Amino acid sequence: MSAVQFIVEGGRRLSGSIRPSGNKNAALPIVAATLLTDQPVTLENVPRIRDIETLVDLIRTTGAAAEWTARNTLHVHAKTVNASDLDGAMCARIRASILLAAPLLARCGHVALSPPGGDVIGRRRLDTHFLALEELGATHEFDDRIRFRTNGLKGADVFLDEPSVTGTENAVMAAVAARGTTILRNAAGEPHVQDLCRFLVALGARIDGIGTNMLTIEGGASLGGATHEIGPDHIEVGSFIGLAAVTRSELRIERAGVEHLRSMRMGFDRLGIRTVIDGADLVIPAEQSLEIQSDLGGHVPKLEDQPWPAFPADVMSIAIVAATQCKGIILMHEKMFESRMFFVDKLVAMGARIVLCDPHRALVAGPSELRGATVSSPDIRAGMAMLIAAMCASGTSTINNVGQIDRGYERIDERLNALGANIRRVEGAGE
């Protein structure tokens, strides 16, 4: 695969409207869940990004027919599936490959997966998947591959040891196929988990408690076909909020899924970044105070991520870049992944005033004038954060390893250029 760079001319104001893509983290489990039914399924508003393309290729190796009938419309018919021929290299390329465990166990009784890949943002444990599937009647072995087997999934009262998003999704898919009733406690409730549950209900599953941390699933129902539209990506919405603020631009985010944005909007409010709900849209005004709000008594405030419905971990990198352009001091606390903060050294090289306290905390003092630089994208969200930093910096920046950004953001250069950005994609460039 050839390397790709973005050449970014910073300091430009943007204007106009942009619509978020379908939620990547909803599309991945929903594509995997199409294997649960032998009836045809049509998925709309599916983001055409690298991780999705890889997962679609993976489900084709099971014997499922998958065809793009329009740019963002995917038709899947898993009339028969085979769990024996999963490509190890493809499994190792994306973390979402672990989501094939439950549907293939349900259809075939066994599956062998290579350890999943994905972002290098710290340890991302899989124990929750193993423990939940074991409670539901599966066994597993771990050598060079992860091997699951079952003589029949059965309902159970399952307490997840952490509210893992993908762990919850695997458990929900397994429970839908299991005989009897399953109660999932300490379940994740993120918008993408809710979207998966709504898709399964559209197929004929019976799930109560969607959006809460306790799901009750009546398993064993016959699943049919459905047409389902993937909801908007709230992480992309958060990226556009940060981008508008640091470039002093007024942007309208259309069909933003405003019902899922409360904690995110509160977090940006703390940075002095105001957003306005207008029907189904979210508007970010050009005129912002960009003044960090101190805690009562004038104490240094803290912005921290936590499991849903708190401030999302995937927006933390964006919020750090935004904080560099805001007046005041704030402690940014990344609780979820111990290596995600390490990208801040690239911001420091661009002129940001940041002290990395430890792998989870960074103290940001602003505003800082950022300068163009040559940087790299270490993971999807940090890559987008570096693109935002480059767009508010003075001068020209070169961003390497753009493939990471492409994994999570569809045609982001084209879409931002339509708002007035100046981003050139250079194919085949050296790293």
N, C-alpha and C positions, 0 to 999 in steps of 0.2 A: 504494500500500500504506500503510495507516494505521500510525502509530507505536505501539509497545507499551512499557509500562513494567512493572517489578516494584516493588512497594512492600514492603519487607522489614522486619519487626520483629526486631531482633537479640537476642542474648543468651539464646536458648532452647536447652535441651538436647534432643537427639533420642534416639529409641530405636526398636528394631525391626529388621526385615529388609528388604532391597531387592535386587532382581535387576537386574544391568546389562542394558542394551539390546544388541541385536545390534551388532556392530562396524561403525560407519559406514564406516571405511576399508577394510573387507572387502566390505561390501554394494555400494559404488559400482563397483569393478572387476568384481564378479560380475554385477551388473545389466548392465554393458556387455558382458560375455562371453556373455550369453545370445544375443547376435546372431551368435555363431559357429556355432550349430547351427540347422537348420531344423525341429528337433523341439521339442515342448513341454517347458518347464522350470518347476518350482515351487520357489520360494525361501521358506524359513520363517525366523522371527525377524529379519525385515527391519525396521530402525528407521524409523518414520514421521516423518521429519524433512524439512526443507525441501530440503536438497541431494538427498536420494533422490527426493523428489517431482519435482524439476526434471529429474533424469536420466531418470526414468520417462517424463515428458512428452517428453523429447528422443528416446528410442528409439521412441516411438509415431510421431514424425514420419518415421521411416525405413520405416514400414509394418508394424512389429511390433505384434502384439496384446499388450497388457499390462493385467492386471486384478487389483485387490486382492480376493482371495476371502475374506480375514479381515483384521483390523486390521494384522497383521504378516506376512501371507502374500501373496506376489506370484506370479501365474501369467503367464509370458511365452511367446509362440509367434511366433518370427520366421521364419515359413514363407517369406516373400519379404521382402527389404529393398531400400531405395533410398537411396543416399547423397547424393542431389541436393537434398533439401529440408530440411536441418538449419537450425533457427532460430538465427540469429546472436545475437539478444538472449539466448536461453536458454543458448547456449554460453558467452557472456560472463559469465553469472551464477555459474557454478561452475567450479572448477578441474578437476573430474572429467570435463568434456566432452572433454579430451584423450584419455581412455581409450577413446573411440569410434574412434580412428584405426586401431588394429590390427584389430578385428573387422570394420569396414566395408571396410578394404583387403582383408581375406581374402574377404569375401562379394561385394564390388562392384568391386574393383580400383582404386578411387579414393575420396577423401573430401576435402571442404573444411570446415575448422573455423575459427570466429572464435577469436582469442586467448582462452584460458580466464581466468575470473575467480577468485574465492575470497578468502581472508583477505589483508589488507594487513599482512604481517608481514616484509616485506623482499623482496628479489629471489628469485624462485623459477624458476630457469633450466629451460628445456625442451630444452636441447642433447642431453641423454642420450636422450630419445625419438627425436630426429631421427637421431642417430648410430646407434642400435641398429636402427631401422627401415631405414635406408640399408644397413647391413650385411646385412640380411635380404632385400634386393631391392627396396626402395621408393625413390622419389625424392621430393623435396619442394621447394616454392617458397613464398616468404613475401612477401605484399604486404599487402593489407588482411585477407586470410585466410591460414590455413596449409593448403596444398594438397598432399596426398600422392597418389602414383600408383604402381602396380606392374603389371608384366606377368606376375607370378607370384612369390610369396614363396618363398625357398629357404633351407634351413638354412645356418648359418655358425658359426664359432667367434668369439664376440663378447665383448670385454672392455668392460664399461660404465665410462665415465670417472668415475662416482661411483655409490655404491650407492643410487641414487634409487628410492624406493618405486614411484611411478607409472611411472617409466621402466622398471623391472624388469617391472611388470605388463603394460605395452604390449608389451614384448619377448617375454614368455612367451606372450601371446595370439597374437602374430604367428608365433612359432616353432611353436606347436601346429598352425597352419594351413599352415605352410611344408612344402615337399617336402624330405625328408632330415633329418639330425641337426643340432641346434643345441646348442652349449655356451654357457651364459651365465656369465661369470666376473665377480666383484665384484658379484654380485646382492644385492639387499636380501633380508633374511630375516625381516622383521617378521611377527607373527601374522597380519596381514591378507593379506600376500603368500602365506603358507602356506595360508590359507583359500581364496584364489583357485585355487591349484594343486590343492588337494583337490577343488574343484568341477570343474575341468577334467578331472581324472582320473575323476570320477564320470560325465562325459560320454563318456569313452572315450579321453582323451589319455594319452600315456605320458611321465611326468615323473619323473626320479630326482633325489635330492639335496634334496628339499623341506625347508626350514628351515636349509639351509646357504647359503654364498655362491657355490656353483657348482651350477647346474642343468643337467641333460642332458635334452633334449626330443627325442623321436622324432616328427617332425612328419608331417602328412598322413593321420593316422588319421581314419576316418569318425566324426563326433561324433553322439551320440544325445541323448535327453532324460534328465532326472534330477530327483530331489527332493533339495534340499540345505538344511541348517540353518546359518545364519550363526552364527559363534562369538561369545562375549561380548566386549564392548568393554573392553579392558584400560585404555584411557585413562579411561573412565568409572569403572572400579574405582579408579584412582588419584585421581580427583576425590573419590570417596566416602571414601577413606582420609584425605585432607586435611581434608574436611568434618568427619568424626568427631573427628579430633584437635583441631581448633581450637574445636569446640563442646563438648569434654570429654564426648563421647557414646559409648556402646557401640552399635556397629552390626554387623550380620551381612550380608555381601554374599554372596548365594546364587549358586551355580554361577559362580564368579568367574574360571574359567580359570586356576587357581593355577599351572599348569605354565608360564605365560608371565609370572609376576610376580617372578621372582628379583631382577632388577636394580632394579625399582621398590621392592621391599621393602627392599633394601639401602640405597637412597637415603633412604627415610623413616626407617630405623634411624639413619642419621647425624644426623637431626634429633631423635632421641629418641622416635620414634613407632613403637611395636611393633605387629605384626600377627601373628595366629595362624591357621594353616591347620587347618580342621576338615573333613576329607573334601574335598568339592568346594567348600566355602564358605571365606570369609576373614572372620575376626572381628577387629574393632578394639576393644580394651578401653577402658573409660571412663578408667581410671586410667593415665596415661602420665607418664613423667618429663619429656617435652618439654624435654630438655636436649641441646643440640647437642654431638656427640662430637668433641672436638679431635683433630687428627692427633697421631701420636707426638711427644713432646717438647713438647706444649702448643701446637703451631702452629695457626694459623687453618685450619680445614678448607675444602674446596671440594666443591660438588656440581655436576657438569657433565653435560650431555646429549651423547650420541654416537649414531651409527647402532646399530641393533639388533645384539647383545642388551644394549647398555648402557642407561642411564637414558633414557627416551623424552623427546624434545623437547616433545611435546604435554603432558607433565605438569609442565614447568618452571614455568609460571605458577602452578599449584596449589601446588607446593613452596615458591615464594617467599612466598605468603600464609601457608602453614603455618609457615615460618621466622620470621615476625613474631611468632608466639606461643610461640616456643621460647627457652630461656635460652641466651645465648651469641652468638657472631658466626660467620657463615659467608659465604663468597664463592660466589655463584650464577653459573655460567658457561654462558650460552646460546650454543652454538657454531654452531647450524644456521641461525638467521634473525636478521639484524642489526636488525630493528625490533621484535622481540617484547618486548623489555625496557621499551619506552617507557611501558607501562601503569603502571609502578610509581609514577609521579607521582600517580596517583589514590590509591594506598595511602598515600603520604606525606601527602596531604591528609586522610586518615582517621586519621592519627596514627602511622603506621609509621615506624620509623627505618631508612631505606634510603639508601645513597649509590649513585647510578648512576655507575659508573666510566667506562663507555664503552658503545657500543651492544650489547655482548655480555656485560658483567659488572656485577653489582650486589652490594654488600656489605650484608648484612642483620644488624641487631643487635636482639635481642629479650630478653624479651617486651615488646611494646608494647600499650597499651590502645587499640583502634580505636574510633573514633566514627562514628556514622551520617553519611552524606553523600549528595549527588546525584552519581552517576558515570555513565559510559557504557561500553558493551561494544565495544571496538575490534576484537576478533576472537573466534572461538568459544571458545578456551581461556582467554583473558584475561577474557572475559565470565563464564565459569563461576568463575574465580578471584575476580572482583569480587562475585559472588553469595555465595561462601563467606565472603569478608571481611565482607560485610554481615550474614551470619548469626551471626558471632561478635562483631560490633561492638555497642556499647551504643547504644540509640536506634533511630531509623528511617532507612532508606536508600532512595533512589530510584535504580533502575538503568534507564537509557535504552538504546535500541537493542537491545532484547531479541531482536529477530529474529536477531542473530548467535548468541546462545545456542541459539535454536530450530533453527539450522542443524545443530547437533551433538548436542543433548540432547533426547530425546523427552519431552514433557510433564513437564519437570523440576520445575516448580512443584507440580504435582499429586502427583508421587511423593515429593517432600521434605515436603510438607504432611502426607502420610500417616505420616511419621515424627515429626511434632510441630513442624515449621517453621511460620512464619507469613509466607507469601508471597502477595501479591495481584497478579494480572495485571490491568492497567488497559489496556483496548483504546482505541485512538484518542487516546491522550494525546500532548501535544506533546513534542518533544525538548528 
